[in-house]
Each structure stands twice: as structure tokens, then as C-alpha cells.
């Protein structure tokens, strides 16, 4: 049985009208903007993100694209599904969404875990569904528990994810925000504290998020049947990898960032070895969610790159 946060009354209104579509196991929440005469573009948010993180970017993109932006299962107004968070289940949702809601070939752009899903769609979607994939600062290899190349999740964002799940609990079953903030202050991972400038209450994006996502990434179950090297070896479309801020702590080896440069370059080589075009664009000053914090740059990156496609 799927759970849903609606009874927690956490949602707020946004600039665009939201829609829902029944995909079988879940109901997916999304927005649709722009003319159907324009190329289709599907936007996939990062872990903890909802579609509205793209709100300003959508304003810039909707004149040139038929834009769809979704809440993944376990996030936003889409269904929460205890014990059912995995790359393959996320992908199945998106394949159904493209078939039922978009109905034509689409360029998909995803940030962080959404970028991993953009690569998943390039590899495993139905024939003809995906024109190209943009992986916005995606943690390829780096979000796996035991990756085939480079550091894994516990040498990057994993400790932060573990804290989210321990203090908030699956489906917010614990909800100890005060305890979480105390733990953050005692944590060596400063990147955690920077996400919560107001420690008195959870930010909106966390209120709409099932912390079981964090557990699935920390314990490795999210990708146990979808190794990233197997996925990248089967990519079937052009791909753009964008790479944003990252700092490796010289003492601990912890990566403050989504993916290391060696991992990004290895992903590029694997996609090229699969016979596909793969472009790498480095934006070392950009924040992880470029689409949210620099929507003008994000819109330009997307528009310019899509213009180079056949």
C-alpha cells in the first residue's frame, strides 16, 4: 500500500497548475507548460526536490519547449511507496509517464539522482521515447554503495542521508527535527548544515520528501539491481554531462559534491564506448541545482545543447 504526505498538510501553492496521472502503482504529480508544437522536454528533480525547484527555469524554457516537470515517487505530491524505492522502479514510472502523458520522443534533463534517471532512460526506456539525456551534476558511480569506479555513497553524501533517515524516519515516522539539527551541529560534514539556514523548522523541500529515499541510497538498495556501469554501457542516445562545484577533503577523502572529475570522465568514456555522443561541460562555480539557483544559465545550457541535436 502506498503512503502519501497529504494528511500532513505540508503543501503550498505554486505559479503553475499541477496535474496528476495514474501510472498504476503510483499517482505522479506534474506540471505541463508551453506549446505542443515545440520539442518535448522532461525535467527530473534531485533527491528531496519537487518539480517547483524548476519553476524559474520553466518560465525561461516554456517558449521554446513543451515542458513537463514531475515529482518522483516519494517526493512532492506523488505517491509515497515504502520499501519500493529503486532506480528501476523510478524508471518504470517515467517510462509510463512518457507513454501516457507526453506521447512522443522527449529530451530528458535530470539533476543529481534525476540525472542518474536521465541516464537510466537513455539506456532502458522504450524504443523511440528518448531523444537525448542531460545529466545535471549527476552522481554516476558516486551514489552507489559499491561502485565499479571511484568512491561510493558513504564517501560523499551518504553520512548526510543516514542522518536524515535516522532522525526523520521512513515516511517521517520519527520526525525529530530538533534532534537532527543538534546532530548536524556535531557533524564533521559541514555541507549538511548549509542546507538548513533556518534550524527551527524543516524547509519546504524536506516536508515534501520521504526520508526512506535517503535510507535506500545509504544502504545501497536503490541501485542493487542497476549497477551504473551496466546502465552506462547500454546508453542509446546522445548525453550531456554537466559538472558543478566539488571539493575533496584532503584529510578524510570525503567529496563535497555530486561526482569527482575522474568519475565524470569515466562515465563519458563508457557512454562513448557504447557508441553514443557524450559531451562534458564543466561549471565549477555552479551550485548543485543549477536549474534552481542559476536558471538563466541552466536554460541557456539546455537550449544551446538541444539545438545541436539532429
Secondary structure, DSSP 4 states (H G I P E B T S, - for coil): --B-GGGG------SS--EEEE-SS-EEEEEEES-TTSEEEEEEPPTT--GGGGHHHHHHHTTTEEEEEEPPTTBTTSPB-TT---HHHHHHHHHHHIIIII-S-EEEEEETHHHHHHHHHHHHSPTTSEEEEEEET--TTTTSSS-SSS--GGGTTHHHHHHHHHHH-GGGSS--HHHHHHHHHT-S-HHHHHT-S-TTS--HHHHTB-THHHHHHHSSGGGTT--HHHHHTT--SEEEEEE--EEE-TTT--EEES--HHHHHHHHHHHHHTT--EEEEE-TTS-S-HHHH-HHHHHHHHHHHHTT--
